[in-house]
Amino acid sequence: MTTNELNLKDANPLLQFLALLRDHELEISGMVAASYESVVRRWDRTVARFALDQMLEDASARIPKGGRVLDAGCGTGLRIPEIRSVFQPQSITGIDTSIAMLDRARENISNAFFTDGDILCLPFESETFDAVVATWVMETLADPRRAVEECLRVLKSGGILAYSFVNLPGHFKPGDHFHPSALHVVDEATREQELLGANRIDFGDSEFALIKRHQKGLITTVILGKCCNVEPYMLPLTKL
Ligand SMILES: C[S@@+](CC[C@H](N)C(=O)[O-])C[C@H]1O[C@@H](n2cnc3c(N)ncnc32)[C@H](O)[C@@H]1O
């Protein structure tokens, strides 16, 4: 068994949760919100830590400290301590559609402002934030492009949007064994990476964009400047 296979086995509960969020109008209960934290910590430890650390560092290098940061789809607020330590923001706001997740976020985190709202229609003026972060949210949405565009709208000129997603197979259902269905998507993502030529892509015609693929394309991290066009390869493959 390879290291990657082991990682994927460990990752299964989070992938199932992401599939539930995407395929159903799921009202997240307090119990689910509480158990989410242990699942996501395991996911971080086994699969995602390196990708998340790199994404936050790459993003923080491009914005001044002391700005306003939005965690879009903040869940239980688990990202906020690391966002704080890397960005050293003046203020941090978390937004999520789930009241249960937000309740936990308020318990977990002090000195942050939490509000319920939809990433597809953010209740903020344009050009409000210096940085927007969205981890494991885009792949749960039927229209991730709209979410990315909405995050760019609330970004100040010169600001940075940083997001991570899993290329969740379109036909993946909770209870499925992840491995067989994932492999196809990983293959697709790897081919795409070859097409783009490198792990790192700087776009000459836009302000700034950086896309990195990790774990053979299972995880993608994207950093966009405000003026970027949203291209298909910046979005999760939700359908095969
Ligand atoms: C897998 S969790 C990720 C939570 C957190 N970002 C993290 O890294 O642990 C996905 C979160 O996105 C939220 N979410 C789903 N659809 C959303 C939407 N349309 N607008 C805002 N949040 C949404 C869910 O309620 C859930 O808390």
Ligand as a Chemical Component Dictionary entry (heavy atoms), coordinates in Angstrom:
data_LIG
# 
_chem_comp.id                   LIG 
_chem_comp.type                 NON-POLYMER 
_chem_comp.pdbx_formal_charge   0 
_chem_comp.three_letter_code    LIG 
# 
loop_
_chem_comp_atom.comp_id 
_chem_comp_atom.atom_id 
_chem_comp_atom.alt_atom_id 
_chem_comp_atom.type_symbol 
_chem_comp_atom.charge 
_chem_comp_atom.model_Cartn_x 
_chem_comp_atom.model_Cartn_y 
_chem_comp_atom.model_Cartn_z 
_chem_comp_atom.pdbx_ordinal 
LIG C1  C1  C 0  -16.162 21.299 4.754 1  
LIG S1  S1  S 1  -16.697 22.684 5.673 2  
LIG C2  C2  C 0  -15.228 23.709 5.710 3  
LIG C3  C3  C 0  -15.193 24.599 6.913 4  
LIG C4  C4  C 0  -13.894 25.394 7.116 5  
LIG N1  N1  N 0  -13.646 26.305 6.025 6  
LIG C5  C5  C 0  -12.700 24.464 7.325 7  
LIG O1  O1  O 0  -11.725 24.541 6.582 8  
LIG O2  O2  O -1 -12.750 23.662 8.273 9  
LIG C6  C6  C 0  -17.694 23.547 4.507 10 
LIG C7  C7  C 0  -18.430 24.721 5.127 11 
LIG O3  O3  O 0  -19.019 25.491 4.087 12 
LIG C8  C8  C 0  -20.282 25.934 4.538 13 
LIG N2  N2  N 0  -21.093 26.278 3.363 14 
LIG C9  C9  C 0  -21.690 25.450 2.475 15 
LIG N3  N3  N 0  -22.348 26.146 1.546 16 
LIG C10 C10 C 0  -22.157 27.463 1.847 17 
LIG C11 C11 C 0  -22.598 28.671 1.258 18 
LIG N4  N4  N 0  -23.362 28.675 0.166 19 
LIG N5  N5  N 0  -22.217 29.832 1.820 20 
LIG C12 C12 C 0  -21.437 29.843 2.952 21 
LIG N6  N6  N 0  -21.006 28.732 3.553 22 
LIG C13 C13 C 0  -21.356 27.549 3.015 23 
LIG C14 C14 C 0  -20.815 24.748 5.327 24 
LIG O4  O4  O 0  -21.867 25.107 6.193 25 
LIG C15 C15 C 0  -19.563 24.289 6.059 26 
LIG O5  O5  O 0  -19.423 24.922 7.290 27 
# 
loop_
_chem_comp_bond.comp_id 
_chem_comp_bond.atom_id_1 
_chem_comp_bond.atom_id_2 
_chem_comp_bond.value_order 
_chem_comp_bond.pdbx_ordinal 
LIG C1  S1  SING 1  
LIG S1  C2  SING 2  
LIG S1  C6  SING 3  
LIG C2  C3  SING 4  
LIG C3  C4  SING 5  
LIG C4  N1  SING 6  
LIG C4  C5  SING 7  
LIG C5  O1  DOUB 8  
LIG C5  O2  SING 9  
LIG C6  C7  SING 10 
LIG C7  O3  SING 11 
LIG C7  C15 SING 12 
LIG O3  C8  SING 13 
LIG C8  N2  SING 14 
LIG C8  C14 SING 15 
LIG N2  C9  SING 16 
LIG N2  C13 SING 17 
LIG C9  N3  DOUB 18 
LIG N3  C10 SING 19 
LIG C10 C11 SING 20 
LIG C10 C13 DOUB 21 
LIG C11 N4  SING 22 
LIG C11 N5  DOUB 23 
LIG N5  C12 SING 24 
LIG C12 N6  DOUB 25 
LIG N6  C13 SING 26 
LIG C14 O4  SING 27 
LIG C14 C15 SING 28 
LIG C15 O5  SING 29 
# 
